[in-house]
């Protein structure tokens, strides 16, 4: 939500009488569906039911499936499977985003490795002249050694960075 006045579909705001009217059902039916676990509305501080737009859409779907002859236990199974599918889709989207981020980081790491290899080659070519790694100090971590300038950002001379 970008402003405090925008509402999400999951925000429980509708009292049972309004939710019943919006879904075309009787309030007792909504209470029964809550007891059966078909719809789980939020609760106010006084323990009154508060329905979200997503709850109302679920009630409409329950009504449609019921008209088509699906019994309540079948409807519950279908709704549970739909929730699991949505959860899996969200997880897949998160994993795709994470893979994309890891690819960016991998490319950055490859660029650093290539630059280090270039510096190492140029250092071995000019080692006889006294140049190359002069001014660099190795900083070790568990998997890689990184060469950094001797004078660090805080001015310490030749101090390795902390463990990576």
C-alpha positions as CSV (number, residue, x, y, z in Angstrom):
1,X,0.0,0.0,0.0
2,X,1.5,3.3,-1.0
3,X,-0.9,5.6,1.0
4,X,-2.8,4.9,4.3
5,X,-6.1,5.3,2.4
6,X,-5.5,2.4,0.0
7,X,-6.8,-1.0,1.1
8,X,-5.6,-4.4,0.1
9,X,-7.9,-7.3,-0.7
10,X,-6.8,-9.0,2.5
11,X,-7.7,-6.2,4.9
12,X,-10.6,-7.4,7.1
13,X,-13.1,-4.4,7.1
14,X,-16.6,-5.7,6.4
15,X,-18.8,-6.7,9.3
16,X,-20.8,-9.9,8.9
17,X,-24.0,-8.1,7.8
18,X,-22.2,-6.3,5.0
19,X,-20.3,-9.4,4.0
20,X,-23.5,-11.4,3.8
21,X,-25.1,-8.7,1.6
22,X,-22.0,-8.5,-0.7
23,X,-21.8,-12.3,-1.0
24,X,-25.6,-12.9,-1.4
25,X,-25.8,-15.2,1.6
26,X,-27.4,-15.1,5.1
27,X,-25.2,-14.2,8.1
28,X,-25.9,-17.6,9.6
29,X,-24.5,-19.2,6.5
30,X,-21.3,-17.2,6.9
31,X,-21.0,-18.2,10.6
32,X,-21.5,-21.9,9.6
33,X,-18.8,-21.6,6.9
34,X,-16.5,-20.0,9.4
35,X,-17.1,-23.0,11.8
36,X,-16.4,-25.4,9.0
37,X,-13.2,-23.6,8.1
38,X,-14.3,-22.7,4.5
39,X,-13.7,-19.0,5.2
40,X,-11.7,-17.6,8.1
41,X,-12.5,-14.0,8.6
42,X,-10.4,-11.7,10.8
43,X,-11.6,-10.6,14.2
44,X,-12.1,-7.2,15.7
45,X,-10.9,-6.5,19.3
46,X,-14.5,-7.3,20.5
47,X,-14.1,-10.7,18.7
48,X,-16.6,-9.8,15.9
49,X,-16.0,-11.2,12.5
50,X,-14.4,-8.9,9.9
51,X,-14.4,-10.0,6.3
52,X,-11.9,-9.0,3.6
53,X,-12.7,-8.6,-0.1
54,X,-10.8,-11.9,-0.6
55,X,-13.1,-13.6,1.9
56,X,-16.2,-12.2,0.0
57,X,-14.8,-13.5,-3.3
58,X,-14.2,-16.9,-1.6
59,X,-17.8,-16.9,-0.3
60,X,-19.1,-16.2,-3.9
61,X,-16.9,-19.1,-5.2
62,X,-18.4,-21.4,-2.4
63,X,-21.9,-20.3,-3.5
64,X,-21.1,-21.0,-7.2
65,X,-19.6,-24.5,-6.5
66,X,-22.5,-25.3,-4.2
67,X,-24.9,-24.5,-7.0
68,X,-23.0,-26.8,-9.3
69,X,-23.5,-29.7,-6.9
70,X,-20.2,-29.8,-5.0
71,X,-20.7,-30.7,-1.4
72,X,-19.1,-28.6,1.4
73,X,-16.2,-31.1,2.1
74,X,-15.4,-31.1,-1.6
75,X,-15.5,-27.3,-1.7
76,X,-13.2,-27.2,1.3
77,X,-10.7,-29.5,-0.5
78,X,-10.9,-27.3,-3.6
79,X,-10.3,-24.1,-1.6
80,X,-7.4,-25.6,0.3
81,X,-5.8,-26.8,-3.0
82,X,-6.3,-23.3,-4.5
83,X,-4.6,-21.7,-1.4
84,X,-1.7,-24.1,-1.7
85,X,-1.4,-23.3,-5.4
86,X,-1.3,-19.6,-4.7
87,X,1.3,-20.1,-2.0
88,X,3.4,-22.2,-4.4
89,X,3.1,-19.5,-7.1
90,X,4.3,-16.8,-4.6
91,X,7.2,-19.0,-3.6
92,X,8.2,-19.6,-7.3
93,X,8.1,-15.8,-7.9
94,X,10.3,-15.2,-4.9
95,X,12.7,-17.9,-6.0
96,X,12.9,-16.4,-9.5
97,X,13.7,-13.0,-8.0
98,X,16.4,-14.6,-5.9
99,X,17.9,-16.4,-8.8
100,X,18.0,-13.2,-10.8
101,X,19.8,-11.4,-7.9
102,X,22.3,-14.3,-7.6
103,X,23.0,-14.1,-11.3
104,X,23.8,-10.4,-11.0
105,X,26.1,-11.1,-8.0
106,X,27.7,-14.0,-9.9
107,X,28.5,-11.7,-12.9
108,X,29.9,-9.1,-10.5
109,X,32.1,-11.8,-8.8
110,X,33.3,-12.9,-12.2
111,X,34.2,-9.4,-13.2
112,X,36.2,-9.0,-10.0
113,X,37.9,-12.3,-10.5
114,X,38.8,-11.3,-14.1
115,X,40.3,-8.0,-12.8
116,X,42.2,-9.8,-10.1
117,X,43.6,-12.3,-12.7
118,X,44.6,-9.3,-14.9
119,X,46.3,-7.6,-12.0
120,X,48.1,-10.9,-11.1
121,X,49.3,-11.4,-14.6
122,X,50.5,-7.8,-14.9
123,X,52.2,-8.2,-11.5
124,X,54.1,-11.4,-12.6
125,X,55.2,-9.7,-15.8
126,X,56.7,-6.7,-13.9
127,X,57.9,-8.5,-10.8
128,X,61.5,-8.2,-11.9
129,X,61.2,-4.5,-12.0
130,X,59.9,-4.2,-8.5
131,X,56.4,-3.3,-9.5
132,X,53.2,-5.4,-9.6
133,X,51.9,-6.3,-6.1
134,X,53.7,-3.5,-4.5
135,X,51.2,-1.6,-2.5
136,X,48.8,-4.6,-2.2
137,X,48.4,-6.9,0.8
138,X,46.5,-10.2,0.7
139,X,43.3,-10.4,2.7
140,X,42.2,-14.0,3.2
141,X,38.8,-15.5,3.7
142,X,37.7,-19.2,3.8
143,X,37.5,-19.5,0.0
144,X,39.3,-16.6,-1.7
145,X,42.2,-14.3,-1.3
146,X,41.5,-10.7,-2.2
147,X,44.2,-8.1,-2.8
148,X,43.5,-4.7,-1.4
149,X,45.6,-1.5,-1.2
150,X,47.8,-1.3,1.9
151,X,46.3,2.0,3.1
152,X,42.7,1.0,3.9
153,X,39.6,3.3,4.0
154,X,40.2,4.2,7.6
155,X,43.9,4.9,7.0
156,X,45.3,1.7,8.6
157,X,48.3,0.5,6.8
158,X,48.4,-3.1,5.8
159,X,45.5,-4.2,7.9
160,X,43.5,-7.1,6.5
161,X,39.7,-6.8,6.5
162,X,37.6,-9.0,8.8
163,X,36.6,-12.5,7.8
164,X,34.3,-12.7,4.8
